[in-house]
Amino acid sequence: MKKLENYLNETILPKYNEADKGHDIRHINNVYSFAENVRSRCFENEVNKDMLKVAVYYHDLACKEDR
């Protein structure tokens, strides 16, 4: 799914440059690392890796100000 990964990296991830400090690109990468670790250890056959990445990349997209 190279097309999906390109879209997420080129279109969605840069939107986090506008987010508050707690929800920046580093946060998204940390959440993805954690989620992928859980998926690979516990739900490898139940959770689609691409869908996990989409969920992580979108989960804080609206955070533009400190809460």
Backbone as XML, in Angstrom:
<?xml version="1.0"?>
<chain id="A" units="angstrom">
  <residue number="1" name="MET">
    <atom name="N" x="0.831" y="-1.202" z="0.000"/>
    <atom name="CA" x="0.000" y="0.000" z="0.000"/>
    <atom name="C" x="0.870" y="1.257" z="0.000"/>
  </residue>
  <residue number="2" name="LYS">
    <atom name="N" x="1.752" y="1.332" z="-0.929"/>
    <atom name="CA" x="2.651" y="2.483" z="-1.034"/>
    <atom name="C" x="1.861" y="3.774" z="-1.255"/>
  </residue>
  <residue number="3" name="LYS">
    <atom name="N" x="0.764" y="3.688" z="-2.004"/>
    <atom name="CA" x="-0.048" y="4.870" z="-2.279"/>
    <atom name="C" x="-0.645" y="5.438" z="-0.985"/>
  </residue>
  <residue number="4" name="LEU">
    <atom name="N" x="-1.144" y="4.567" z="-0.130"/>
    <atom name="CA" x="-1.702" y="4.996" z="1.156"/>
    <atom name="C" x="-0.618" y="5.635" z="2.015"/>
  </residue>
  <residue number="5" name="GLU">
    <atom name="N" x="0.530" y="4.982" z="2.103"/>
    <atom name="CA" x="1.616" y="5.524" z="2.920"/>
    <atom name="C" x="2.079" y="6.887" z="2.409"/>
  </residue>
  <residue number="6" name="ASN">
    <atom name="N" x="2.174" y="7.040" z="1.104"/>
    <atom name="CA" x="2.538" y="8.339" z="0.522"/>
    <atom name="C" x="1.512" y="9.402" z="0.883"/>
  </residue>
  <residue number="7" name="TYR">
    <atom name="N" x="0.225" y="9.063" z="0.768"/>
    <atom name="CA" x="-0.831" y="10.018" z="1.104"/>
    <atom name="C" x="-0.726" y="10.440" z="2.569"/>
  </residue>
  <residue number="8" name="LEU">
    <atom name="N" x="-0.584" y="9.469" z="3.459"/>
    <atom name="CA" x="-0.494" y="9.790" z="4.885"/>
    <atom name="C" x="0.721" y="10.658" z="5.188"/>
  </residue>
  <residue number="9" name="ASN">
    <atom name="N" x="1.860" y="10.302" z="4.618"/>
    <atom name="CA" x="3.097" y="11.039" z="4.892"/>
    <atom name="C" x="3.146" y="12.406" z="4.233"/>
  </residue>
  <residue number="10" name="GLU">
    <atom name="N" x="2.554" y="12.548" z="3.070"/>
    <atom name="CA" x="2.631" y="13.817" z="2.333"/>
    <atom name="C" x="1.452" y="14.748" z="2.586"/>
  </residue>
  <residue number="11" name="THR">
    <atom name="N" x="0.305" y="14.201" z="2.953"/>
    <atom name="CA" x="-0.896" y="15.026" z="3.117"/>
    <atom name="C" x="-1.340" y="15.168" z="4.574"/>
  </residue>
  <residue number="12" name="ILE">
    <atom name="N" x="-1.369" y="14.069" z="5.300"/>
    <atom name="CA" x="-1.899" y="14.104" z="6.671"/>
    <atom name="C" x="-0.832" y="14.483" z="7.694"/>
  </residue>
  <residue number="13" name="LEU">
    <atom name="N" x="0.293" y="13.830" z="7.676"/>
    <atom name="CA" x="1.332" y="14.095" z="8.673"/>
    <atom name="C" x="1.762" y="15.562" z="8.735"/>
  </residue>
  <residue number="14" name="PRO">
    <atom name="N" x="1.932" y="16.253" z="7.609"/>
    <atom name="CA" x="2.322" y="17.666" z="7.689"/>
    <atom name="C" x="1.308" y="18.568" z="8.404"/>
  </residue>
  <residue number="15" name="LYS">
    <atom name="N" x="0.051" y="18.143" z="8.471"/>
    <atom name="CA" x="-0.962" y="18.937" z="9.173"/>
    <atom name="C" x="-0.640" y="19.056" z="10.656"/>
  </residue>
  <residue number="16" name="TYR">
    <atom name="N" x="0.142" y="18.120" z="11.185"/>
    <atom name="CA" x="0.513" y="18.171" z="12.599"/>
    <atom name="C" x="1.544" y="19.247" z="12.885"/>
  </residue>
  <residue number="17" name="ASN">
    <atom name="N" x="2.099" y="19.869" z="11.867"/>
    <atom name="CA" x="2.978" y="21.015" z="12.081"/>
    <atom name="C" x="2.211" y="22.190" z="12.673"/>
  </residue>
  <residue number="18" name="GLU">
    <atom name="N" x="0.893" y="22.199" z="12.499"/>
    <atom name="CA" x="0.026" y="23.260" z="13.015"/>
    <atom name="C" x="-0.548" y="22.908" z="14.383"/>
  </residue>
  <residue number="19" name="ALA">
    <atom name="N" x="-0.281" y="21.711" z="14.877"/>
    <atom name="CA" x="-0.883" y="21.244" z="16.126"/>
    <atom name="C" x="-0.152" y="21.816" z="17.338"/>
  </residue>
  <residue number="20" name="ASP">
    <atom name="N" x="-0.798" y="21.665" z="18.487"/>
    <atom name="CA" x="-0.141" y="22.100" z="19.718"/>
    <atom name="C" x="1.057" y="21.190" z="20.006"/>
  </residue>
  <residue number="21" name="LYS">
    <atom name="N" x="1.887" y="21.607" z="20.947"/>
    <atom name="CA" x="3.148" y="20.909" z="21.211"/>
    <atom name="C" x="2.970" y="19.452" z="21.614"/>
  </residue>
  <residue number="22" name="GLY">
    <atom name="N" x="1.870" y="19.135" z="22.251"/>
    <atom name="CA" x="1.630" y="17.759" z="22.692"/>
    <atom name="C" x="1.104" y="16.848" z="21.609"/>
  </residue>
  <residue number="23" name="HIS">
    <atom name="N" x="0.772" y="17.412" z="20.470"/>
    <atom name="CA" x="0.171" y="16.622" z="19.394"/>
    <atom name="C" x="0.875" y="16.862" z="18.065"/>
  </residue>
  <residue number="24" name="ASP">
    <atom name="N" x="2.179" y="16.942" z="18.118"/>
    <atom name="CA" x="2.963" y="17.195" z="16.911"/>
    <atom name="C" x="3.341" y="15.878" z="16.220"/>
  </residue>
  <residue number="25" name="ILE">
    <atom name="N" x="4.159" y="15.966" z="15.199"/>
    <atom name="CA" x="4.546" y="14.790" z="14.422"/>
    <atom name="C" x="5.275" y="13.770" z="15.304"/>
  </residue>
  <residue number="26" name="ARG">
    <atom name="N" x="6.073" y="14.228" z="16.229"/>
    <atom name="CA" x="6.779" y="13.307" z="17.129"/>
    <atom name="C" x="5.780" y="12.478" z="17.936"/>
  </residue>
  <residue number="27" name="HIS">
    <atom name="N" x="4.709" y="13.122" z="18.397"/>
    <atom name="CA" x="3.660" y="12.409" z="19.134"/>
    <atom name="C" x="3.024" y="11.336" z="18.259"/>
  </residue>
  <residue number="28" name="ILE">
    <atom name="N" x="2.724" y="11.669" z="17.023"/>
    <atom name="CA" x="2.099" y="10.700" z="16.113"/>
    <atom name="C" x="3.036" y="9.513" z="15.897"/>
  </residue>
  <residue number="29" name="ASN">
    <atom name="N" x="4.306" y="9.773" z="15.705"/>
    <atom name="CA" x="5.271" y="8.685" z="15.526"/>
    <atom name="C" x="5.368" y="7.814" z="16.785"/>
  </residue>
  <residue number="30" name="ASN">
    <atom name="N" x="5.328" y="8.430" z="17.952"/>
    <atom name="CA" x="5.360" y="7.666" z="19.201"/>
    <atom name="C" x="4.114" y="6.805" z="19.364"/>
  </residue>
  <residue number="31" name="VAL">
    <atom name="N" x="2.953" y="7.376" z="19.063"/>
    <atom name="CA" x="1.702" y="6.617" z="19.165"/>
    <atom name="C" x="1.725" y="5.448" z="18.183"/>
  </residue>
  <residue number="32" name="TYR">
    <atom name="N" x="2.214" y="5.696" z="16.978"/>
    <atom name="CA" x="2.265" y="4.614" z="15.995"/>
    <atom name="C" x="3.215" y="3.504" z="16.453"/>
  </residue>
  <residue number="33" name="SER">
    <atom name="N" x="4.357" y="3.857" z="16.983"/>
    <atom name="CA" x="5.298" y="2.843" z="17.472"/>
    <atom name="C" x="4.666" y="1.998" z="18.574"/>
  </residue>
  <residue number="34" name="PHE">
    <atom name="N" x="3.981" y="2.655" z="19.501"/>
    <atom name="CA" x="3.316" y="1.944" z="20.582"/>
    <atom name="C" x="2.210" y="1.042" z="20.041"/>
  </residue>
  <residue number="35" name="ALA">
    <atom name="N" x="1.370" y="1.596" z="19.170"/>
    <atom name="CA" x="0.248" y="0.834" z="18.623"/>
    <atom name="C" x="0.724" y="-0.355" z="17.789"/>
  </residue>
  <residue number="36" name="GLU">
    <atom name="N" x="1.766" y="-0.162" z="17.015"/>
    <atom name="CA" x="2.310" y="-1.249" z="16.197"/>
    <atom name="C" x="2.916" y="-2.334" z="17.083"/>
  </residue>
  <residue number="37" name="ASN">
    <atom name="N" x="3.531" y="-1.943" z="18.171"/>
    <atom name="CA" x="4.079" y="-2.906" z="19.114"/>
    <atom name="C" x="2.958" y="-3.768" z="19.710"/>
  </residue>
  <residue number="38" name="VAL">
    <atom name="N" x="1.889" y="-3.127" z="20.136"/>
    <atom name="CA" x="0.746" y="-3.859" z="20.689"/>
    <atom name="C" x="0.136" y="-4.767" z="19.620"/>
  </residue>
  <residue number="39" name="ARG">
    <atom name="N" x="-0.041" y="-4.240" z="18.417"/>
    <atom name="CA" x="-0.627" y="-5.036" z="17.332"/>
    <atom name="C" x="0.215" y="-6.273" z="17.050"/>
  </residue>
  <residue number="40" name="SER">
    <atom name="N" x="1.519" y="-6.100" z="16.926"/>
    <atom name="CA" x="2.379" y="-7.222" z="16.560"/>
    <atom name="C" x="2.477" y="-8.273" z="17.670"/>
  </residue>
  <residue number="41" name="ARG">
    <atom name="N" x="2.338" y="-7.847" z="18.904"/>
    <atom name="CA" x="2.431" y="-8.792" z="20.021"/>
    <atom name="C" x="1.111" y="-9.484" z="20.339"/>
  </residue>
  <residue number="42" name="CYS">
    <atom name="N" x="0.014" y="-8.760" z="20.163"/>
    <atom name="CA" x="-1.276" y="-9.279" z="20.653"/>
    <atom name="C" x="-2.331" y="-9.505" z="19.577"/>
  </residue>
  <residue number="43" name="PHE">
    <atom name="N" x="-2.291" y="-8.733" z="18.508"/>
    <atom name="CA" x="-3.385" y="-8.762" z="17.540"/>
    <atom name="C" x="-2.895" y="-8.847" z="16.098"/>
  </residue>
  <residue number="44" name="GLU">
    <atom name="N" x="-1.783" y="-9.504" z="15.882"/>
    <atom name="CA" x="-1.160" y="-9.506" z="14.554"/>
    <atom name="C" x="-2.115" y="-9.973" z="13.459"/>
  </residue>
  <residue number="45" name="ASN">
    <atom name="N" x="-2.918" y="-10.977" z="13.739"/>
    <atom name="CA" x="-3.836" y="-11.507" z="12.727"/>
    <atom name="C" x="-5.193" y="-10.812" z="12.720"/>
  </residue>
  <residue number="46" name="GLU">
    <atom name="N" x="-5.489" y="-10.031" z="13.748"/>
    <atom name="CA" x="-6.806" y="-9.405" z="13.854"/>
    <atom name="C" x="-6.836" y="-7.948" z="13.400"/>
  </residue>
  <residue number="47" name="VAL">
    <atom name="N" x="-5.701" y="-7.267" z="13.464"/>
    <atom name="CA" x="-5.666" y="-5.834" z="13.161"/>
    <atom name="C" x="-4.827" y="-5.597" z="11.910"/>
  </residue>
  <residue number="48" name="ASN">
    <atom name="N" x="-5.447" y="-4.984" z="10.920"/>
    <atom name="CA" x="-4.761" y="-4.651" z="9.681"/>
    <atom name="C" x="-3.777" y="-3.512" z="9.930"/>
  </residue>
  <residue number="49" name="LYS">
    <atom name="N" x="-2.540" y="-3.714" z="9.531"/>
    <atom name="CA" x="-1.480" y="-2.729" z="9.784"/>
    <atom name="C" x="-1.775" y="-1.381" z="9.118"/>
  </residue>
  <residue number="50" name="ASP">
    <atom name="N" x="-2.320" y="-1.402" z="7.906"/>
    <atom name="CA" x="-2.639" y="-0.150" z="7.215"/>
    <atom name="C" x="-3.757" y="0.613" z="7.918"/>
  </residue>
  <residue number="51" name="MET">
    <atom name="N" x="-4.774" y="-0.099" z="8.378"/>
    <atom name="CA" x="-5.871" y="0.567" z="9.083"/>
    <atom name="C" x="-5.391" y="1.144" z="10.409"/>
  </residue>
  <residue number="52" name="LEU">
    <atom name="N" x="-4.490" y="0.439" z="11.063"/>
    <atom name="CA" x="-3.915" y="0.960" z="12.304"/>
    <atom name="C" x="-3.195" y="2.277" z="12.032"/>
  </residue>
  <residue number="53" name="LYS">
    <atom name="N" x="-2.417" y="2.312" z="10.983"/>
    <atom name="CA" x="-1.671" y="3.533" z="10.647"/>
    <atom name="C" x="-2.620" y="4.691" z="10.334"/>
  </residue>
  <residue number="54" name="VAL">
    <atom name="N" x="-3.682" y="4.422" z="9.593"/>
    <atom name="CA" x="-4.677" y="5.457" z="9.286"/>
    <atom name="C" x="-5.287" y="5.988" z="10.582"/>
  </residue>
  <residue number="55" name="ALA">
    <atom name="N" x="-5.682" y="5.094" z="11.479"/>
    <atom name="CA" x="-6.294" y="5.513" z="12.748"/>
    <atom name="C" x="-5.335" y="6.375" z="13.561"/>
  </residue>
  <residue number="56" name="VAL">
    <atom name="N" x="-4.090" y="5.965" z="13.627"/>
    <atom name="CA" x="-3.103" y="6.736" z="14.395"/>
    <atom name="C" x="-2.881" y="8.104" z="13.770"/>
  </residue>
  <residue number="57" name="TYR">
    <atom name="N" x="-2.717" y="8.152" z="12.467"/>
    <atom name="CA" x="-2.431" y="9.428" z="11.805"/>
    <atom name="C" x="-3.592" y="10.412" z="11.925"/>
  </residue>
  <residue number="58" name="TYR">
    <atom name="N" x="-4.819" y="9.914" z="11.997"/>
    <atom name="CA" x="-5.981" y="10.805" z="12.084"/>
    <atom name="C" x="-6.421" y="11.104" z="13.514"/>
  </residue>
  <residue number="59" name="HIS">
    <atom name="N" x="-5.949" y="10.361" z="14.497"/>
    <atom name="CA" x="-6.566" y="10.420" z="15.822"/>
    <atom name="C" x="-6.483" y="11.783" z="16.513"/>
  </residue>
  <residue number="60" name="ASP">
    <atom name="N" x="-5.510" y="12.599" z="16.228"/>
    <atom name="CA" x="-5.394" y="13.924" z="16.862"/>
    <atom name="C" x="-5.361" y="15.053" z="15.837"/>
  </residue>
  <residue number="61" name="LEU">
    <atom name="N" x="-5.899" y="14.811" z="14.689"/>
    <atom name="CA" x="-5.788" y="15.787" z="13.604"/>
    <atom name="C" x="-6.393" y="17.148" z="13.949"/>
  </residue>
  <residue number="62" name="ALA">
    <atom name="N" x="-7.372" y="17.186" z="14.811"/>
    <atom name="CA" x="-8.044" y="18.452" z="15.152"/>
    <atom name="C" x="-7.363" y="19.218" z="16.282"/>
  </residue>
  <residue number="63" name="CYS">
    <atom name="N" x="-6.296" y="18.699" z="16.855"/>
    <atom name="CA" x="-5.640" y="19.345" z="18.008"/>
    <atom name="C" x="-4.726" y="20.475" z="17.540"/>
  </residue>
  <residue number="64" name="LYS">
    <atom name="N" x="-5.286" y="21.655" z="17.437"/>
    <atom name="CA" x="-4.495" y="22.810" z="17.000"/>
    <atom name="C" x="-4.206" y="23.768" z="18.142"/>
  </residue>
  <residue number="65" name="GLU">
    <atom name="N" x="-4.829" y="23.534" z="19.290"/>
    <atom name="CA" x="-4.599" y="24.384" z="20.453"/>
    <atom name="C" x="-4.444" y="23.501" z="21.668"/>
  </residue>
  <residue number="66" name="ASP">
    <atom name="N" x="-3.739" y="24.003" z="22.675"/>
    <atom name="CA" x="-3.616" y="23.257" z="23.921"/>
    <atom name="C" x="-4.998" y="23.039" z="24.519"/>
  </residue>
  <residue number="67" name="ARG">
    <atom name="N" x="-5.167" y="21.881" z="25.099"/>
    <atom name="CA" x="-6.477" y="21.571" z="25.713"/>
    <atom name="C" x="-6.495" y="22.036" z="27.137"/>
  </residue>
</chain>
